[in-house]
Amino acid sequence: MSSENVTIDELATRLDQFGYDFDPYGYMDEVSSREKGFAQIKDELLKGNFSGYREYLQEVVEEEGEFAPEAADLLDLMNRYENQGKLSVQQKQSVLDRIDEISKNKLAPEKGKLISSKEEVR
């Protein structure tokens, strides 16, 4: 699995191409043009609607036919897209610890320095 970021356009393009390659007649029954098919898929992905695509791809993988490896790659690509930018539990804890440390330092006045009420509000 590559650590490269996945764009929504890349994912939508690959899903659109897969749908066309897997069932071109069914594809053309659903959409009037390839451009509209891409736009429809991209719109669904932007709304966070991944489950239908996941189920479809998972069924193809389970059939173990010629399209199964590509369907598995697309499932991996979807996972990478959904998980990019998410922090691990350890990373989240590190950020929370740092926030806590910074907030404690801001609340504690420097030795010998009084903090006015205006400065406290900042």
Protein Blocks (a to p, Z undefined) as FASTA:
>chain_A
ZZbdcdfklmmmmmmmmmmmmmmmlmmmmpmbfklmmmmmmmmmmnopaklmmmmmmmmm
mnopaklmmmmmmmmmmmmmmmgoiacfklmmmmmmmmmmmmmmmmpccehiacdfklmm
ZZ
